[in-house]
Amino acid sequence: MRELLIRMVVVLCIFAPGTARAEVHVAAASDLVYCMQDLNAEFRKERSDIDVVVSVGSSGTFYAQIRNGAPFDLFLAADMEFPRRLIDEGVAEKNSLTPYAIGRIVLWSTRADLDLRRGLAVLTDKTISRIAIANPEHAPYGRAAKAAMEKAGVWNTVQPKVVFGENISQARQFVQTGNADIGIIALSLVMAPVVQGIGQYALIPEDAHPRLEQGAVLTVRGAKNSEAQAYMTFLRSLQARAIFEKYGFVLPK
């Protein structure tokens, strides 16, 4: 199934006709779909001369696109593996690799009758017919969700009920639209203002799955783009770290 990308075009200021605009093209993991809006609003306070164009989707799909020449300057992945593989393959700049956040996963449901205090055991509830997660084949959050269910000893029982979103944002949509009873999604999505207050969620313990350390990297194209370098510098700033923390991310030291 072809990856469904959510395309956001962020115009950082109004410019005069005929004026050349600098652009930075960013590929961002789906757990950042709302966070990126705040990051770009903060970035434009200092660099209103730059247009930031953001595509949001699964990290594995972006990895494949970038290695095949997709014109992105920065890649904000939901893990460190995909950026490192791009570096090893010569299509990303080694010295730019930056761990920017550590993600968390949650159980989330719009059903008030489910007792999420039971943790992952709630997934075995007989009234649950569909459980949404991101596709583990190319989404780090999907791999974390599957690993957590395996560790809890419920995966074999609930596997027939699991439905895969192409990315973690689509898994959230399955739950919110009622196409799934419950999901394992990114904390950053339920922390977004447009989602807060919808349904209920419960954090899944950090030790229940491999750590979701997320990394950003400049592509070879981006390494030649001074505006892309400026955006990478911004991602390391105190202002950016505060925004990541607002969306429930743990900050790397």
Secondary structure, DSSP 8 states (H G I E B T S, - for coil): -----EEEEE--S---TT---EEEEEEEEGGGTTHHHHHHHHHHHH-TTEEEEEEEE-HHHHHHHHHTT---SEEE-SSSHHHHHHHHTTSB-GGG-EEEEEE-EEEEES-TTS-GGGGGGGGG-TT---EEEE-TTT-HHHHHHHHHHHHHT-HHHHGGGEEEESSHHHHHHHHHTTSSSEEEEEHHHHTSTTTTTSSEEEE--GGGS--EEEEEEEBHHHHT-HHHHHHHHHHTSHHHHHHHHHTT-B---
